[in-house]
Amino acid sequence: MQDENQVNQMKIEEIRSICVGYHIIKKLGKGIYSVVKLGQKGHQLVAIKFLKIQNEQWPKIIQKLQQEVQILQQLNNNKHPRIIQLITYSDNFTYKKKNGQIVYKIGMILELGEKGTMISYLLTLKRFDEQTSKFYFRQLMTALIYMKGLNICHLDLKPDNIVFDSDFNLKICRIWIFQISKWPYKRLLWRNRIIAYDGSKVDVFAAAQILFKMITGQFAFNNCKEQLYNLIKQNDYAQFWNIQNKQHQTLFPQGFPDDFKDLINKMIDPDFNRRITPEECLQHPWTMGVEANNVQERINQQLKQQEEEYQRQQQMRRDQERADQEMRNLLQQSQQSYK
């Protein structure tokens, strides 16, 4: 039986594309200029990012990829546990297609977030409990502090760009975003004015949105043109939280905790000079509170409960459909009895 399984495995591998020894399992995602695929070599699973478009912008894209590799190498020098690791890069990967054709590709092989993205869990579970949210927020802040120490910021932090490893620890991914933010202090051209801003404070603002979504299942606001954000710009935090309390009354019947509100307020302050730093976020009273133990077990339990609730609702729907059908049958029989 074992020999038969080995033969079947060999047959499966024969029809897969292969990149430098990694069998291509499936596509994980794609962007304008790149595609990311799942690769497997033995028991090792990796994410392989390939450049996919060759046009007049090709030299500029290659340059950006090389900058990305340099920044990743800088980030990976100490192998920080909260940042996806670069395994290797090449501008000449040997790629064998399913039909046997050999081509050469430019790309990089990255550590895989085995448990998937944070957004996929938030879409399923809607939200994390406060202790689990605190656990992940602390992990996120340690990564931002490490990056800041290397003069690197992300500028596109969101639940889509955060993955979990096999033990459900957080890791920042989509590392190619770093290439546009190598230095923490940037200049922004806006309405014919040059405005200096601190890139690490941009990441703090984004982290506030991630935290709010972990706690409530929703972002505090979707864009900077909404009424809610206008209240922040007007320093009307009281009205901002009045609205939030009404929207999330079932989660927080007594309103959001004061230390949580204080943390969010300081993270989304429109004034960069007043906005809290990643180090201050980590030392904030809310962050320093009790965090979750056995996060993997807690999330698995939440997933199980979510699945049970889904199955219960599906059964209720089937029971209702069956009852409706029985009622229609009775009505039909009653109508026929009058004929």
C-alpha positions as a printed NumPy array, in Angstrom:
array([[  0.   ,   0.   ,   0.   ],
       [  2.892,   2.334,   0.848],
       [  4.521,   1.696,  -2.542],
       [  1.232,   2.549,  -4.262],
       [  0.986,   5.831,  -2.336],
       [  4.537,   6.722,  -3.296],
       [  3.761,   6.013,  -6.97 ],
       [  0.64 ,   8.179,  -6.795],
       [  2.645,  10.977,  -5.166],
       [  5.248,  10.753,  -7.928],
       [  2.521,  10.955, -10.575],
       [  1.088,  14.086,  -8.917],
       [  4.522,  15.685,  -8.759],
       [  5.194,  14.879, -12.407],
       [  2.299,  17.067, -13.593],
       [  3.232,  20.048, -11.414],
       [  5.421,  22.959, -12.368],
       [  8.733,  23.026, -10.507],
       [ 10.859,  26.013,  -9.473],
       [ 14.36 ,  25.226,  -8.195],
       [ 13.145,  22.028,  -6.589],
       [  9.878,  23.441,  -5.208],
       [  6.711,  21.876,  -6.615],
       [  4.136,  24.573,  -7.341],
       [  0.947,  23.647,  -5.478],
       [ -1.378,  26.593,  -6.125],
       [ -1.637,  30.356,  -6.55 ],
       [ -1.763,  32.339,  -3.295],
       [ -2.339,  35.8  ,  -4.721],
       [ -1.392,  38.285,  -7.39 ],
       [ -0.654,  41.948,  -7.916],
       [ -0.206,  44.191, -10.921],
       [  3.38 ,  43.141, -11.507],
       [  3.69 ,  39.915,  -9.538],
       [  2.099,  36.587,  -8.677],
       [  2.655,  34.601,  -5.476],
       [  2.465,  30.803,  -5.482],
       [  2.663,  28.068,  -2.881],
       [  5.754,  25.916,  -3.272],
       [  6.636,  22.632,  -1.586],
       [  9.929,  20.774,  -1.242],
       [  9.615,  17.72 ,   0.967],
       [  7.777,  18.927,   4.077],
       [  8.791,  22.573,   3.582],
       [  6.127,  24.988,   2.349],
       [  7.093,  28.433,   1.022],
       [  5.612,  31.423,  -0.788],
       [  7.284,  32.15 ,  -4.123],
       [  6.802,  35.588,  -5.635],
       [  7.434,  35.943,  -9.384],
       [  7.453,  39.048, -11.55 ],
       [  4.942,  38.459, -14.329],
       [  4.824,  41.48 , -16.652],
       [  7.46 ,  42.622, -19.101],
       [  6.803,  46.053, -20.599],
       [  8.35 ,  49.486, -20.802],
       [  8.331,  49.698, -16.979],
       [ 10.304,  46.451, -16.609],
       [ 13.677,  48.082, -15.66 ],
       [ 11.958,  50.165, -12.968],
       [ 10.153,  47.091, -11.619],
       [ 13.409,  45.139, -11.466],
       [ 15.032,  48.008,  -9.578],
       [ 12.19 ,  48.083,  -7.055],
       [ 12.423,  44.325,  -6.541],
       [ 16.151,  44.605,  -5.899],
       [ 15.506,  47.399,  -3.392],
       [ 12.933,  45.172,  -1.744],
       [ 15.435,  42.337,  -1.472],
       [ 18.002,  44.654,   0.118],
       [ 15.496,  45.859,   2.689],
       [ 14.342,  42.309,   3.418],
       [ 17.92 ,  41.219,   3.918],
       [ 18.398,  44.121,   6.302],
       [ 15.222,  43.2  ,   8.194],
       [ 16.15 ,  39.51 ,   8.279],
       [ 19.66 ,  39.996,   9.668],
       [ 18.391,  39.232,  13.169],
       [ 15.529,  37.005,  11.957],
       [ 12.85 ,  38.871,  13.86 ],
       [ 10.058,  36.383,  14.677],
       [  7.286,  38.828,  13.774],
       [  8.456,  39.491,  10.183],
       [  8.271,  37.067,   7.251],
       [ 11.745,  35.862,   6.295],
       [ 13.349,  36.029,   2.855],
       [ 14.77 ,  32.597,   1.984],
       [ 16.388,  33.412,  -1.346],
       [ 16.213,  35.725,  -4.352],
       [ 17.25 ,  35.208,  -7.96 ],
       [ 16.903,  36.985, -11.278],
       [ 17.278,  33.601, -12.993],
       [ 15.093,  30.976, -11.28 ],
       [ 14.831,  27.769, -13.334],
       [ 11.118,  27.09 , -13.798],
       [  9.884,  23.856, -15.376],
       [  6.317,  24.099, -16.645],
       [  3.818,  21.236, -16.552],
       [  4.469,  20.548, -20.24 ],
       [  8.185,  20.174, -19.574],
       [  9.201,  23.533, -21.045],
       [ 12.049,  25.254, -19.166],
       [ 11.823,  29.022, -18.616],
       [ 13.654,  31.439, -16.315],
       [ 11.939,  33.744, -13.866],
       [ 12.792,  36.619, -11.558],
       [ 11.506,  36.368,  -8.03 ],
       [ 12.012,  35.517,  -4.389],
       [ 11.223,  32.634,  -2.072],
       [  9.68 ,  33.667,   1.244],
       [  8.709,  32.054,   4.51 ],
       [  5.052,  30.979,   4.455],
       [  2.431,  32.086,   6.956],
       [  1.014,  28.598,   7.336],
       [ -2.24 ,  29.54 ,   9.083],
       [ -3.177,  32.223,   6.562],
       [ -4.015,  35.904,   6.852],
       [ -5.527,  37.788,   9.759],
       [ -8.296,  39.122,   7.509],
       [ -9.487,  35.589,   6.696],
       [ -9.997,  34.881,  10.413],
       [-11.69 ,  38.214,  11.045],
       [-14.077,  37.538,   8.168],
       [-14.916,  34.158,   9.689],
       [-14.906,  34.97 ,  13.407],
       [-15.95 ,  38.646,  12.975],
       [-13.641,  39.683,  15.856],
       [-11.151,  38.46 ,  18.458],
       [-11.753,  38.671,  22.181],
       [ -9.956,  41.446,  24.058],
       [ -7.17 ,  39.236,  25.442],
       [ -6.359,  37.752,  22.034],
       [ -6.433,  41.224,  20.462],
       [ -4.024,  42.436,  23.127],
       [ -1.708,  39.492,  22.418],
       [ -1.528,  40.291,  18.699],
       [ -1.281,  44.037,  19.255],
       [  1.8  ,  43.538,  21.43 ],
       [  3.374,  41.324,  18.766],
       [  2.628,  43.926,  16.092],
       [  4.198,  46.71 ,  18.153],
       [  7.413,  44.724,  18.718],
       [  7.717,  44.34 ,  14.927],
       [  7.141,  48.066,  14.332],
       [  9.718,  48.985,  16.965],
       [ 12.256,  46.65 ,  15.319],
       [ 11.571,  48.152,  11.884],
       [ 11.751,  51.691,  13.211],
       [ 15.168,  50.926,  14.681],
       [ 16.358,  50.093,  11.16 ],
       [ 14.777,  53.25 ,   9.649],
       [ 12.168,  51.157,   7.839],
       [  8.398,  51.565,   7.839],
       [  5.615,  49.717,   6.046],
       [  2.966,  52.315,   5.013],
       [  0.398,  49.659,   4.028],
       [ -0.345,  47.8  ,   7.246],
       [ -3.73 ,  46.057,   7.246],
       [ -5.143,  42.645,   8.239],
       [ -4.534,  41.414,   4.671],
       [ -0.786,  41.973,   5.178],
       [ -0.556,  40.045,   8.438],
       [ -0.284,  36.26 ,   8.557],
       [ -0.11 ,  33.612,  11.28 ],
       [  2.535,  30.926,  11.601],
       [  1.819,  27.322,  12.599],
       [  1.492,  28.362,  16.275],
       [ -0.805,  31.309,  15.45 ],
       [  1.882,  33.907,  16.101],
       [  1.634,  37.101,  14.05 ],
       [  4.011,  37.921,  11.202],
       [  4.027,  40.965,   8.919],
       [  4.063,  40.002,   5.249],
       [  3.676,  41.673,   1.842],
       [  7.216,  42.802,   2.439],
       [  7.496,  44.368,  -1.001],
       [  5.636,  47.355,   0.387],
       [  8.736,  48.246,   2.404],
       [ 10.556,  49.306,  -0.749],
       [  8.6  ,  52.565,  -0.919],
       [  9.326,  53.482,   2.661],
       [ 13.003,  52.87 ,   3.287],
       [ 13.441,  55.976,   5.41 ],
       [ 11.104,  56.879,   8.269],
       [ 10.908,  60.593,   7.465],
       [  9.305,  61.364,   4.117],
       [  7.99 ,  64.439,   2.344],
       [  4.472,  64.482,   0.975],
       [  3.434,  66.839,  -1.845],
       [ -0.153,  67.872,  -1.172],
       [ -2.02 ,  70.84 ,  -2.633],
       [  1.211,  72.493,  -3.751],
       [  2.673,  72.254,  -0.237],
       [  5.491,  70.048,   1.009],
       [  4.523,  68.337,   4.273],
       [  7.071,  66.352,   6.28 ],
       [  5.746,  63.235,   7.986],
       [  7.08 ,  60.379,  10.083],
       [  6.482,  57.03 ,   8.374],
       [  6.513,  55.117,  11.654],
       [  3.6  ,  57.294,  12.832],
       [  1.713,  56.275,   9.657],
       [  2.176,  52.655,  10.72 ],
       [  0.865,  53.509,  14.202],
       [ -2.269,  55.043,  12.659],
       [ -2.811,  51.882,  10.585],
       [ -2.182,  49.692,  13.643],
       [ -4.992,  51.549,  15.446],
       [ -7.371,  50.541,  12.678],
       [ -6.181,  46.928,  12.899],
       [ -6.656,  46.93 ,  16.67 ],
       [-10.144,  48.426,  16.395],
       [-11.141,  45.783,  13.866],
       [ -9.77 ,  42.978,  16.043],
       [-11.83 ,  44.26 ,  18.974],
       [-15.087,  45.126,  17.154],
       [-14.996,  43.426,  13.753],
       [-15.098,  46.816,  12.002],
       [-12.67 ,  49.616,  11.261],
       [-13.06 ,  52.808,  13.269],
       [-13.659,  54.573,   9.923],
       [-13.108,  53.541,   6.32 ],
       [-11.447,  56.688,   4.976],
       [-10.343,  60.15 ,   6.022],
       [-13.334,  61.856,   4.421],
       [-15.934,  60.258,   6.672],
       [-17.837,  62.138,   9.355],
       [-16.185,  60.056,  12.075],
       [-12.685,  61.054,  11.032],
       [-13.754,  64.672,  10.652],
       [-14.684,  64.557,  14.338],
       [-11.128,  63.443,  15.119],
       [ -9.682,  66.285,  13.039],
       [-11.901,  68.68 ,  14.979],
       [-10.67 ,  67.165,  18.273],
       [-14.249,  66.15 ,  19.082],
       [-13.307,  62.776,  20.535],
       [-16.334,  62.758,  22.829],
       [-18.766,  62.737,  19.9  ],
       [-16.59 ,  60.227,  18.045],
       [-16.888,  57.763,  20.926],
       [-20.587,  58.49 ,  21.461],
       [-21.207,  57.276,  17.932],
       [-18.893,  54.276,  18.366],
       [-20.617,  53.316,  21.628],
       [-24.005,  53.292,  19.882],
       [-22.689,  51.247,  16.956],
       [-21.079,  48.637,  19.226],
       [-23.48 ,  48.665,  22.154],
       [-24.018,  44.895,  22.068],
       [-20.257,  44.323,  22.512],
       [-19.739,  47.069,  25.101],
       [-23.05 ,  47.786,  26.87 ],
       [-21.272,  50.15 ,  29.275],
       [-19.245,  51.766,  26.493],
       [-15.637,  51.198,  25.47 ],
       [-13.11 ,  51.018,  28.34 ],
       [-11.422,  54.341,  29.065],
       [ -7.871,  53.   ,  28.651],
       [ -8.76 ,  51.529,  25.243],
       [-10.271,  54.829,  24.092],
       [ -7.207,  56.708,  25.313],
       [ -4.888,  54.402,  23.356],
       [ -6.901,  54.718,  20.121],
       [ -7.142,  58.504,  20.515],
       [ -3.386,  58.829,  20.836],
       [ -2.736,  56.502,  17.886],
       [ -5.013,  58.32 ,  15.432],
       [ -4.203,  61.9  ,  16.468],
       [ -4.075,  63.964,  13.234],
       [ -1.041,  65.825,  14.573],
       [  2.096,  63.753,  13.934],
       [  3.892,  65.512,  16.78 ],
       [  1.255,  64.406,  19.283],
       [  0.644,  60.925,  17.885],
       [  1.944,  58.129,  20.096],
       [  5.042,  56.117,  19.058],
       [  5.212,  52.291,  18.76 ],
       [  7.288,  52.215,  21.969],
       [  4.635,  54.23 ,  23.813],
       [  1.904,  51.974,  22.42 ],
       [  3.675,  48.963,  23.897],
       [  3.916,  50.649,  27.31 ],
       [  0.326,  51.949,  27.352],
       [ -1.84 ,  50.762,  30.301],
       [ -4.325,  48.992,  27.978],
       [ -1.533,  47.107,  26.208],
       [  0.11 ,  46.165,  29.498],
       [ -3.044,  44.447,  30.728],
       [ -3.67 ,  40.702,  30.794],
       [ -3.257,  39.021,  27.42 ],
       [ -4.374,  35.615,  26.225],
       [ -2.753,  32.282,  26.991],
       [ -2.88 ,  29.371,  24.535],
       [ -3.909,  31.618,  21.636],
       [ -3.881,  28.717,  19.171],
       [ -6.324,  26.799,  21.358],
       [ -8.534,  29.861,  21.821],
       [ -8.753,  30.584,  18.09 ],
       [ -9.419,  26.93 ,  17.26 ],
       [-12.193,  26.964,  19.848],
       [-13.664,  30.137,  18.334],
       [-13.539,  28.564,  14.881],
       [-15.268,  25.46 ,  16.221],
       [-17.984,  27.57 ,  17.826],
       [-18.415,  29.537,  14.614],
       [-18.764,  26.314,  12.611],
       [-21.274,  24.926,  15.117],
       [-23.287,  28.137,  14.921],
       [-23.206,  28.004,  11.119],
       [-24.369,  24.384,  11.135],
       [-27.144,  25.263,  13.62 ],
       [-28.392,  28.071,  11.382],
       [-28.244,  25.83 ,   8.338],
       [-30.287,  23.186,  10.183],
       [-32.834,  25.824,  11.216],
       [-33.098,  26.916,   7.592],
       [-33.618,  23.329,   6.436],
       [-36.222,  22.738,   9.147],
       [-38.06 ,  25.907,   8.123],
       [-37.986,  24.913,   4.451],
       [-39.319,  21.465,   5.393],
       [-42.101,  23.015,   7.487],
       [-42.975,  25.412,   4.643],
       [-43.117,  22.528,   2.185],
       [-45.356,  20.519,   4.5  ],
       [-47.662,  23.504,   4.842],
       [-47.784,  23.894,   1.041],
       [-48.6  ,  20.184,   0.7  ],
       [-51.435,  20.483,   3.241],
       [-52.853,  23.507,   1.441],
       [-52.663,  21.689,  -1.871],
       [-54.427,  18.636,  -0.417],
       [-57.081,  20.887,   1.134],
       [-57.7  ,  22.631,  -2.2  ],
       [-58.019,  19.296,  -3.983],
       [-60.54 ,  18.036,  -1.428],
       [-62.924,  20.878,  -2.401],
       [-62.844,  19.948,  -6.079]])
